[in-house]
Amino acid sequence: MGNDGGSIPDRRDLVKNKPKAEQADKANQIRALWFFCALSKRPLQEPVVSCALGKLYNKDTLIEYLLDKSAYGDGETICGHIRSLKDVRTLKLTPRSPPPSPGSDVAKFVCPLNLKEMNGAYPFVYIHTCGCVFSQSGLKAVIGSTLPSKTPSNDESSAVDKEQLDVCPQCATKFSRSTDVLTINPSREEEEHLRTMMELRRSREPVKPKSKKRKANAEGAVEDNSAVAKKKKDSTDTHSPSPAPAINPAVSAASKALASSLVAEEAKRKANMSDAVKSLYRSKHDQPRKETFTTMGTFTRYA
């Protein structure tokens, strides 16, 4: 019954086991990778693009990020390697027939070769030169040999030009099976391999020279500035400052006469002024007074 002094607790009542760490649901993780945009986390809608690391994005979301890098808080972590739309490829996806109802967990796209669903249960790849998407097993069955391994080698990268190109089974575009076949949503190890291949391709890109038109405009602007500066320097050296304009003697005599007449009128007005009015004004040579005209003649302690 308890509370009677006779209950003896055992170890499981006194020692609490450490709770197990929560593990993420793998099914939800796979669904997020294959059904939603990696950047905006919204459902994938055509046009869909993929980067060199195999991530899937909505094209309008990626354009919004490239215009404003602060539009998404984790944008730099997810797709900081994307410099422009030239770094991604628009995918040619095969929609499922009939299309699934909105909100269902059924894949929207399938492989055009073996009709496998693009839901993460099977590995899918896309061809970088054309953007066509296939299941890995379907592409292997068509091209008749294994796809490139996940470990890069210097011999493999140096022999790209000597390799015989294959033809895309959907659009007949030529591609190299060692460099142009990219895995969609790869594992961590394969993502590191794709990142290495991306950096290798970017290191081989030629440095873009400055366009001739911009170079000519820059040189013309420099020449124009130097010519203007030289012209200003020559003008200051050769031309002396212009003298001040001469004053008309008739105008100066009239102004002097007007000033003298105004002075005479002011003296006449002050002479006819009464003593009471004169007391309101004082000369600048007079001693300053504490009283003002409002307190003049009245008792004040400050007078």
C-alpha positions as a Markdown table, in Angstrom:
| # | Residue | x | y | z |
|---|---|---|---|---|
| 1 | Met | 0.0 | 0.0 | 0.0 |
| 2 | Gly | 2.9 | 2.4 | 0.8 |
| 3 | Asn | 3.3 | 5.2 | 3.3 |
| 4 | Asp | 3.4 | 2.6 | 6.1 |
| 5 | Gly | 7.2 | 2.4 | 6.4 |
| 6 | Gly | 7.4 | -1.0 | 4.9 |
| 7 | Ser | 8.0 | -0.2 | 1.2 |
| 8 | Ile | 11.5 | -0.8 | 0.0 |
| 9 | Pro | 12.5 | 1.1 | -3.2 |
| 10 | Asp | 14.7 | -0.7 | -5.7 |
| 11 | Arg | 17.3 | 0.6 | -8.2 |
| 12 | Arg | 14.8 | 1.4 | -11.0 |
| 13 | Asp | 12.9 | 3.7 | -8.6 |
| 14 | Leu | 16.0 | 5.6 | -7.6 |
| 15 | Val | 18.2 | 5.7 | -10.7 |
| 16 | Lys | 16.8 | 7.5 | -13.8 |
| 17 | Asn | 18.2 | 6.2 | -17.1 |
| 18 | Lys | 19.7 | 8.7 | -19.5 |
| 19 | Pro | 17.1 | 9.5 | -22.2 |
| 20 | Lys | 18.0 | 8.4 | -25.7 |
| 21 | Ala | 19.0 | 11.1 | -28.2 |
| 22 | Glu | 16.2 | 12.0 | -30.6 |
| 23 | Gln | 16.9 | 10.8 | -34.1 |
| 24 | Ala | 15.6 | 12.5 | -37.2 |
| 25 | Asp | 13.0 | 10.6 | -39.3 |
| 26 | Lys | 14.8 | 9.4 | -42.4 |
| 27 | Ala | 11.6 | 9.2 | -44.3 |
| 28 | Asn | 10.9 | 12.9 | -43.7 |
| 29 | Gln | 14.5 | 13.8 | -44.6 |
| 30 | Ile | 14.3 | 11.9 | -47.9 |
| 31 | Arg | 10.9 | 13.5 | -48.7 |
| 32 | Ala | 12.3 | 17.0 | -48.0 |
| 33 | Leu | 15.2 | 16.3 | -50.4 |
| 34 | Trp | 13.1 | 15.0 | -53.3 |
| 35 | Phe | 9.8 | 16.9 | -53.0 |
| 36 | Phe | 10.8 | 20.3 | -51.8 |
| 37 | Cys | 13.2 | 23.1 | -52.9 |
| 38 | Ala | 16.5 | 23.0 | -51.0 |
| 39 | Leu | 16.5 | 26.8 | -50.5 |
| 40 | Ser | 12.9 | 27.9 | -49.9 |
| 41 | Lys | 11.6 | 24.5 | -48.6 |
| 42 | Arg | 8.5 | 24.9 | -50.9 |
| 43 | Pro | 7.2 | 22.1 | -53.1 |
| 44 | Leu | 9.2 | 21.7 | -56.3 |
| 45 | Gln | 7.5 | 23.2 | -59.3 |
| 46 | Glu | 8.8 | 23.5 | -62.9 |
| 47 | Pro | 11.1 | 25.0 | -63.9 |
| 48 | Val | 13.4 | 23.1 | -61.6 |
| 49 | Val | 17.2 | 23.6 | -61.6 |
| 50 | Ser | 20.1 | 21.7 | -60.1 |
| 51 | Cys | 23.6 | 22.8 | -59.2 |
| 52 | Ala | 26.9 | 21.0 | -59.6 |
| 53 | Leu | 26.3 | 19.4 | -56.2 |
| 54 | Gly | 23.0 | 17.8 | -57.3 |
| 55 | Lys | 20.6 | 19.9 | -55.1 |
| 56 | Leu | 17.2 | 20.7 | -56.4 |
| 57 | Tyr | 15.8 | 24.3 | -56.5 |
| 58 | Asn | 12.8 | 26.1 | -57.9 |
| 59 | Lys | 14.2 | 28.5 | -60.5 |
| 60 | Asp | 12.2 | 31.5 | -59.4 |
| 61 | Thr | 13.5 | 31.0 | -55.8 |
| 62 | Leu | 17.1 | 30.9 | -57.0 |
| 63 | Ile | 16.7 | 34.0 | -59.0 |
| 64 | Glu | 15.2 | 35.8 | -56.0 |
| 65 | Tyr | 18.3 | 34.7 | -53.9 |
| 66 | Leu | 20.8 | 35.9 | -56.6 |
| 67 | Leu | 19.1 | 39.3 | -56.7 |
| 68 | Asp | 19.0 | 39.6 | -52.9 |
| 69 | Lys | 21.4 | 37.4 | -51.0 |
| 70 | Ser | 19.7 | 38.3 | -47.7 |
| 71 | Ala | 16.3 | 37.0 | -48.8 |
| 72 | Tyr | 17.0 | 33.6 | -47.2 |
| 73 | Gly | 18.8 | 33.4 | -43.9 |
| 74 | Asp | 20.7 | 30.1 | -44.6 |
| 75 | Gly | 21.1 | 30.8 | -48.4 |
| 76 | Glu | 24.9 | 31.2 | -48.2 |
| 77 | Thr | 25.2 | 27.9 | -46.5 |
| 78 | Ile | 23.0 | 26.0 | -48.9 |
| 79 | Cys | 23.8 | 27.6 | -52.2 |
| 80 | Gly | 26.8 | 29.9 | -51.6 |
| 81 | His | 28.7 | 28.1 | -54.4 |
| 82 | Ile | 26.2 | 29.4 | -57.0 |
| 83 | Arg | 27.5 | 32.6 | -58.6 |
| 84 | Ser | 24.9 | 33.0 | -61.3 |
| 85 | Leu | 22.4 | 31.1 | -63.4 |
| 86 | Lys | 25.3 | 29.8 | -65.5 |
| 87 | Asp | 26.2 | 27.6 | -62.5 |
| 88 | Val | 22.9 | 25.7 | -62.6 |
| 89 | Arg | 21.2 | 23.6 | -65.2 |
| 90 | Thr | 17.4 | 23.6 | -65.9 |
| 91 | Leu | 16.3 | 20.0 | -65.6 |
| 92 | Lys | 14.1 | 18.2 | -68.2 |
| 93 | Leu | 11.8 | 16.2 | -66.0 |
| 94 | Thr | 9.2 | 13.7 | -67.1 |
| 95 | Pro | 5.9 | 14.3 | -65.3 |
| 96 | Arg | 4.0 | 11.4 | -63.9 |
| 97 | Ser | 0.9 | 10.3 | -65.9 |
| 98 | Pro | -1.8 | 10.8 | -64.5 |
| 99 | Pro | -0.5 | 13.6 | -62.3 |
| 100 | Pro | -0.8 | 13.0 | -58.5 |
| 101 | Ser | -3.3 | 14.9 | -56.4 |
| 102 | Pro | -1.9 | 18.0 | -54.6 |
| 103 | Gly | -0.6 | 17.3 | -51.1 |
| 104 | Ser | -0.1 | 13.6 | -51.7 |
| 105 | Asp | 3.3 | 11.8 | -51.1 |
| 106 | Val | 3.3 | 10.4 | -54.6 |
| 107 | Ala | 6.3 | 11.5 | -56.8 |
| 108 | Lys | 5.5 | 14.1 | -59.5 |
| 109 | Phe | 8.2 | 12.9 | -61.8 |
| 110 | Val | 9.4 | 9.6 | -63.2 |
| 111 | Cys | 12.3 | 8.2 | -65.3 |
| 112 | Pro | 11.4 | 8.2 | -69.0 |
| 113 | Leu | 13.3 | 5.0 | -69.5 |
| 114 | Asn | 11.9 | 2.6 | -66.9 |
| 115 | Leu | 9.2 | 4.8 | -65.3 |
| 116 | Lys | 10.7 | 4.6 | -61.8 |
| 117 | Glu | 9.4 | 7.2 | -59.5 |
| 118 | Met | 11.7 | 10.1 | -58.5 |
| 119 | Asn | 11.0 | 9.8 | -54.8 |
| 120 | Gly | 14.4 | 9.0 | -53.2 |
| 121 | Ala | 13.9 | 5.2 | -53.3 |
| 122 | Tyr | 16.1 | 4.9 | -56.4 |
| 123 | Pro | 19.2 | 7.0 | -57.3 |
| 124 | Phe | 18.6 | 9.5 | -60.1 |
| 125 | Val | 21.1 | 11.3 | -62.3 |
| 126 | Tyr | 21.0 | 14.2 | -64.8 |
| 127 | Ile | 23.2 | 15.0 | -67.8 |
| 128 | His | 24.9 | 18.3 | -67.3 |
| 129 | Thr | 25.1 | 19.2 | -71.1 |
| 130 | Cys | 21.3 | 18.9 | -71.7 |
| 131 | Gly | 19.6 | 18.6 | -68.3 |
| 132 | Cys | 17.8 | 15.3 | -69.0 |
| 133 | Val | 17.0 | 13.3 | -65.9 |
| 134 | Phe | 17.1 | 9.5 | -65.7 |
| 135 | Ser | 17.2 | 6.8 | -63.0 |
| 136 | Gln | 20.7 | 5.5 | -62.6 |
| 137 | Ser | 19.7 | 2.0 | -63.5 |
| 138 | Gly | 17.8 | 3.1 | -66.6 |
| 139 | Leu | 20.8 | 5.1 | -67.9 |
| 140 | Lys | 23.2 | 2.2 | -67.2 |
| 141 | Ala | 21.0 | -0.2 | -69.1 |
| 142 | Val | 20.8 | 2.2 | -72.1 |
| 143 | Ile | 24.5 | 3.3 | -72.5 |
| 144 | Gly | 25.6 | -0.3 | -71.8 |
| 145 | Ser | 28.4 | 0.3 | -69.2 |
| 146 | Thr | 28.8 | 1.4 | -65.7 |
| 147 | Leu | 28.7 | 5.1 | -64.7 |
| 148 | Pro | 31.9 | 6.9 | -63.4 |
| 149 | Ser | 33.2 | 5.9 | -60.0 |
| 150 | Lys | 33.0 | 8.3 | -57.0 |
| 151 | Thr | 36.8 | 8.6 | -56.5 |
| 152 | Pro | 38.4 | 11.2 | -58.8 |
| 153 | Ser | 41.8 | 10.5 | -60.4 |
| 154 | Asn | 44.3 | 12.7 | -62.3 |
| 155 | Asp | 44.4 | 10.3 | -65.2 |
| 156 | Glu | 40.6 | 10.4 | -65.5 |
| 157 | Ser | 40.5 | 14.2 | -65.5 |
| 158 | Ser | 43.4 | 14.5 | -68.0 |
| 159 | Ala | 41.9 | 12.0 | -70.4 |
| 160 | Val | 38.5 | 13.7 | -70.8 |
| 161 | Asp | 39.4 | 15.0 | -74.3 |
| 162 | Lys | 40.5 | 11.5 | -75.5 |
| 163 | Glu | 37.3 | 9.8 | -74.2 |
| 164 | Gln | 34.6 | 8.8 | -76.6 |
| 165 | Leu | 31.4 | 10.7 | -76.0 |
| 166 | Asp | 28.0 | 9.1 | -75.5 |
| 167 | Val | 24.6 | 10.3 | -76.8 |
| 168 | Cys | 21.7 | 11.2 | -74.5 |
| 169 | Pro | 18.9 | 8.6 | -75.0 |
| 170 | Gln | 16.2 | 11.4 | -74.9 |
| 171 | Cys | 17.5 | 14.3 | -76.8 |
| 172 | Ala | 20.6 | 12.9 | -78.6 |
| 173 | Thr | 23.0 | 15.4 | -77.0 |
| 174 | Lys | 26.6 | 14.3 | -76.7 |
| 175 | Phe | 28.0 | 14.0 | -73.1 |
| 176 | Ser | 31.0 | 12.5 | -71.3 |
| 177 | Arg | 30.0 | 9.8 | -68.8 |
| 178 | Ser | 33.0 | 10.7 | -66.5 |
| 179 | Thr | 32.2 | 14.4 | -66.0 |
| 180 | Asp | 28.7 | 15.2 | -67.3 |
| 181 | Val | 26.7 | 12.6 | -65.4 |
| 182 | Leu | 25.8 | 14.1 | -62.0 |
| 183 | Thr | 23.9 | 12.4 | -59.2 |
| 184 | Ile | 20.8 | 14.1 | -57.8 |
| 185 | Asn | 20.8 | 14.5 | -54.0 |
| 186 | Pro | 24.0 | 12.4 | -53.5 |
| 187 | Ser | 25.4 | 11.1 | -50.3 |
| 188 | Arg | 28.0 | 13.1 | -48.2 |
| 189 | Glu | 30.9 | 11.2 | -49.7 |
| 190 | Glu | 29.7 | 11.7 | -53.3 |
| 191 | Glu | 28.9 | 15.3 | -52.6 |
| 192 | Glu | 32.5 | 15.9 | -51.6 |
| 193 | His | 33.6 | 14.3 | -54.9 |
| 194 | Leu | 31.2 | 16.5 | -56.9 |
| 195 | Arg | 32.5 | 19.6 | -55.1 |
| 196 | Thr | 36.1 | 18.6 | -56.0 |
| 197 | Met | 35.1 | 18.2 | -59.6 |
| 198 | Met | 33.3 | 21.6 | -59.6 |
| 199 | Glu | 36.4 | 23.3 | -58.2 |
| 200 | Leu | 38.5 | 21.6 | -60.8 |
| 201 | Arg | 36.2 | 22.8 | -63.7 |
| 202 | Arg | 36.3 | 26.3 | -62.4 |
| 203 | Ser | 40.0 | 26.3 | -62.1 |
| 204 | Arg | 40.2 | 25.4 | -65.8 |
| 205 | Glu | 37.9 | 28.2 | -66.9 |
| 206 | Pro | 39.9 | 30.9 | -68.8 |
| 207 | Val | 40.1 | 34.3 | -67.3 |
| 208 | Lys | 37.7 | 36.6 | -69.1 |
| 209 | Pro | 39.7 | 39.4 | -70.8 |
| 210 | Lys | 38.4 | 43.0 | -70.6 |
| 211 | Ser | 36.3 | 43.8 | -73.6 |
| 212 | Lys | 37.8 | 46.0 | -76.3 |
| 213 | Lys | 34.9 | 48.5 | -76.1 |
| 214 | Arg | 35.3 | 49.0 | -72.4 |
| 215 | Lys | 39.1 | 49.3 | -72.8 |
| 216 | Ala | 38.7 | 51.9 | -75.6 |
| 217 | Asn | 36.2 | 53.9 | -73.5 |
| 218 | Ala | 38.5 | 53.9 | -70.5 |
| 219 | Glu | 41.5 | 55.0 | -72.6 |
| 220 | Gly | 39.4 | 57.8 | -74.2 |
| 221 | Ala | 38.2 | 59.0 | -70.8 |
| 222 | Val | 41.8 | 59.2 | -69.6 |
| 223 | Glu | 43.0 | 61.1 | -72.7 |
| 224 | Asp | 40.1 | 63.5 | -72.4 |
| 225 | Asn | 40.8 | 64.2 | -68.7 |
| 226 | Ser | 44.5 | 64.8 | -69.5 |
| 227 | Ala | 43.6 | 67.2 | -72.4 |
| 228 | Val | 41.2 | 69.2 | -70.2 |
| 229 | Ala | 43.8 | 69.5 | -67.4 |
| 230 | Lys | 46.5 | 70.6 | -69.9 |
| 231 | Lys | 44.2 | 73.2 | -71.4 |
| 232 | Lys | 43.3 | 74.6 | -68.0 |
| 233 | Lys | 47.0 | 74.8 | -67.1 |
| 234 | Asp | 47.9 | 76.6 | -70.4 |
| 235 | Ser | 45.0 | 79.1 | -70.0 |
| 236 | Thr | 46.2 | 80.0 | -66.4 |
| 237 | Asp | 49.8 | 80.5 | -67.6 |
| 238 | Thr | 49.0 | 82.7 | -70.7 |
| 239 | His | 46.1 | 84.8 | -69.5 |
| 240 | Ser | 46.6 | 87.4 | -66.8 |
| 241 | Pro | 43.7 | 88.2 | -64.4 |
| 242 | Ser | 41.3 | 90.8 | -66.0 |
| 243 | Pro | 41.3 | 94.3 | -64.4 |
| 244 | Ala | 38.4 | 95.5 | -62.4 |
| 245 | Pro | 35.8 | 97.5 | -64.5 |
| 246 | Ala | 36.1 | 101.3 | -64.3 |
| 247 | Ile | 33.4 | 103.3 | -62.5 |
| 248 | Asn | 31.6 | 106.0 | -64.4 |
| 249 | Pro | 32.5 | 109.4 | -62.8 |
| 250 | Ala | 29.0 | 110.8 | -63.2 |
| 251 | Val | 27.5 | 107.9 | -61.3 |
| 252 | Ser | 30.1 | 108.2 | -58.4 |
| 253 | Ala | 29.4 | 112.0 | -58.2 |
| 254 | Ala | 25.6 | 111.4 | -58.0 |
| 255 | Ser | 26.0 | 108.8 | -55.3 |
| 256 | Lys | 28.2 | 111.2 | -53.2 |
| 257 | Ala | 25.7 | 114.0 | -53.5 |
| 258 | Leu | 22.8 | 111.7 | -52.4 |
| 259 | Ala | 24.8 | 110.5 | -49.4 |
| 260 | Ser | 25.6 | 114.1 | -48.3 |
| 261 | Ser | 21.9 | 115.2 | -48.7 |
| 262 | Leu | 20.8 | 112.3 | -46.5 |
| 263 | Val | 23.3 | 113.2 | -43.8 |
| 264 | Ala | 22.1 | 116.9 | -43.9 |
| 265 | Glu | 18.4 | 115.8 | -43.6 |
| 266 | Glu | 19.2 | 113.5 | -40.6 |
| 267 | Ala | 21.1 | 116.4 | -38.8 |
| 268 | Lys | 18.1 | 118.7 | -39.5 |
| 269 | Arg | 15.7 | 116.2 | -38.1 |
| 270 | Lys | 17.7 | 115.7 | -34.9 |
| 271 | Ala | 18.0 | 119.5 | -34.4 |
| 272 | Asn | 14.2 | 120.0 | -34.5 |
| 273 | Met | 13.7 | 117.1 | -32.1 |
| 274 | Ser | 12.2 | 117.9 | -28.6 |
| 275 | Asp | 14.1 | 117.1 | -25.4 |
| 276 | Ala | 11.6 | 114.4 | -24.5 |
| 277 | Val | 12.1 | 112.6 | -27.8 |
| 278 | Lys | 15.9 | 113.1 | -27.6 |
| 279 | Ser | 15.9 | 111.4 | -24.2 |
| 280 | Leu | 14.7 | 108.2 | -25.8 |
| 281 | Tyr | 17.8 | 108.0 | -28.0 |
| 282 | Arg | 21.4 | 108.1 | -27.0 |
| 283 | Ser | 24.6 | 108.3 | -28.9 |
| 284 | Lys | 27.0 | 105.4 | -29.1 |
| 285 | His | 29.6 | 107.5 | -27.2 |
| 286 | Asp | 27.2 | 107.9 | -24.1 |
| 287 | Gln | 27.7 | 105.9 | -20.9 |
| 288 | Pro | 25.4 | 102.8 | -20.7 |
| 289 | Arg | 22.5 | 103.3 | -18.3 |
| 290 | Lys | 20.8 | 100.8 | -16.1 |
| 291 | Glu | 17.3 | 102.3 | -16.6 |
| 292 | Thr | 15.4 | 102.1 | -19.8 |
| 293 | Phe | 12.7 | 104.3 | -21.2 |
| 294 | Thr | 10.0 | 102.3 | -19.5 |
| 295 | Thr | 11.5 | 102.8 | -16.0 |
| 296 | Met | 13.0 | 106.3 | -16.6 |
| 297 | Gly | 11.9 | 108.8 | -13.9 |
| 298 | Thr | 10.5 | 106.1 | -11.6 |
| 299 | Phe | 11.8 | 104.5 | -8.5 |
| 300 | Thr | 13.8 | 101.3 | -8.9 |
| 301 | Arg | 16.3 | 99.6 | -6.7 |
| 302 | Tyr | 18.6 | 99.0 | -9.6 |
| 303 | Ala | 18.7 | 102.6 | -10.8 |
